[in-house]
Amino acid sequence: LRVIQEKTFERVGGNETIKTDVRIISATNVNLRDAVANRDFREDLYYRLSSFPIHIPALRERRGDIVILVNHFLAEFNKKMDRQINQVTKAALKLLYDYDWPGNVRELENTIERCMILSETNNLDVEVLPPQILVSDSDGSLDSTGSLFTEDAPIIPFEKLKAEAIKHALKMTNGNIVDASKKLNVGRATLYRLMEKYDIKSRRN
């Protein structure tokens, strides 16, 4: 509270008063007024943080932002993945636009990343969209078994899923074969064999 109010503090075990010159930006998906009323959030902290509150509606309430965000994430992941995917087909974009995005912007970001990993062309088409978006009568929730793959969901070839899983594991481990094999729960020899089968190169190779 002192840092926010007076912009000064002392290090633990120190005596010198240090001044700060920062702007604190905080975010929450909880109604803090209700939390304060229920004594789940400190009232004095709330009033120090809420000098200029900004309400950001859910993504489903500002669908006009979806195209802008899609283009932003395309550019971002093109750089990270060294890809040249510059367009989303009209059919795929319509499905993205119509989906309710319960996970908001983060879900959209993860969806675009997934699509770019699966895409073998310079376009993102319907075939690389996740099942919960593809199934028109889906509400985006899991079925009774806890799976996104309902009876009506399109099937992704098993070999393609294995290849993409290997690529993703290598990406997450920065090309470390030992760590990637642990994440995939396979032996190193098996991983090397599968990488050769699917013509997958490690960054460290």
C-alpha positions, 0 to 999 in steps of 0.5 A: 500500500505504501508503494502505491500511495507514497511511491517509496519503500525500503528493501527487506533488512535495509534502512534506505528509503527508495523512491519509485516512478512506476505506473501500476496496471492491474487486471481481473475477471472478478467484480472487485466491488462485490469482492470488497463487499464480501470481504474477499478483497481489501477495501483500501487496496481496491480504492488505491488501484481503481483510480482509472478503471477500464472495462474491456468487454468479452471478445464475443461482445466485440466481434469486430476486433476478431479480424484485427486480432487474427491479423496481429497473431498471424504476423506475430507467429509468422516471425516466431515460426518463420512462416509466410501465412498471410491470409485466412480463407473466408469460410475459416474466418466466418467460423472464427467470427461466429464462435463465442470465445469463452477463453477470450483473446488468449483462446484466439491466440492459442487457436491461431498458433495451433492452426499455423502449426497444422497448416501445410499451405500459406493460408489458414483454412477450415481443415486446421480449425479445432473441433469446438469451432468446426462443429456448428452445433457445439457450444465450445464445451467438453462432452460428457467424457471430457473430450472435444472430439464429439461424434460429429467432429472432423477427424485429423489423420493420426499420422499428422497428429503424431508429427505435429506433436513431435514438432510442438514438443521440440519447439517447447524444449528448444530442440532438446531431444531428451526433454522432448522425449520426456514430454512425449513419453517415448524413448530417445531412440523412438523419437529419433526414428519418428523424426526420421520417418516424418522428416522432422529436424531438430533446431540443434541438429 
